[in-house]
Amino acid sequence: MCETAQSAKKRALSFIQPSGLITIGNYLGALKNWVEMQSEFDCIYAVADLHAITVYQEPQKLRSQIYSTYALLLAIGIDPEKHTVFIQSHVPYHTQLAWLLSCNTQFGEMSRMTQFKDKSAKHPENVNVGLFSYPVLMAADILLYNSDLVPVGADQKQHLEIARDIAGRFNNRYGELLTVPEPYIPETGASIKSLQDPSKKMSKSDDNPNSWVAVLDPRDVIIKKFKRAVTDSDSCVRLSDDKPGISNLIGIYSAVTGKSAGEVEKEFEGVGYGDFKAAVGEVVADMLAPVQKSYAEIIKDKAALEALYRQGAEKASRIAAKTCYKAMKKVGFVL
Ligand code: TRP
């Protein structure tokens, strides 16, 4: 591989938690963009298993979700040969740097994190220290790789801000080392809402399975879920603030087909909601069919999968080790 061509590219980094099924919200909102970013950037992608256990995960289930999330990244078209694709816990420098950063992060600033407040309210029985220091681990993820760009959704913006603050503070205190990352807002990147309550984001942790569509849902299930999607009493396929259900479906249809909302409205002029909902289900199922086929192949071959994630961890470790040791030296450790 040509080193100079590689290093001339900006580096983009993002991780995904293996804490449940991956939905079309994750796919259309984030992962599809991860695929596209590969042509422009040097990409580092990982399955964030360390972050996942800040909420209790049943061990057997977690293991299978780590496998399936990694396999799904490959199935959607992430290239582990050209880029770096690994499992977070396979690279011990993440927790190592996180400790150094923890000692340079204030209790007060962590206490203000809205996700911590939300998650502790949701899981009052398990407000663990990991949940509290989660943003520091995320900062380590980002800063280990000198990432220039981090594509994150609205819910992770505050965490990226903190990563920038921590990097700046570390550099000020110990001398220039860490790259201060920029948020990356992709041109496309739909915000997909729940099919049952369009005032909420589509979330795999929603108890009602009709509210989300998983990337691996079978075709008939996908179509059934879209047919059940809530709409309003009107019957006109038009984008409008007071028609959140239909607007969400138009958003999904346009994210899948690349057509503008206006074009979608025109295409479905005079068509009833029932037929429109079925049509959205069809295009989503068509989009996912090749991903599902590829996933089925990949997940069958555990040995090949293992070879890839091991290779990914080695590539990642080479970069992470350098930053981690430099940081250790800066704080005064004996190497
Ligand atoms: N916290 C992120 C999420 O829940 C996942 C994540 C972990 C991440 N480390 C990261 C995202 C580093 C971007 C960069 O979605």
Residues whose N, C-alpha, C, O or C-beta is under 5 A from the ligand:
A	BS01	LIG	L13 S14 F15 I16 Q17 A48 H51 M138 D141 I142 P151
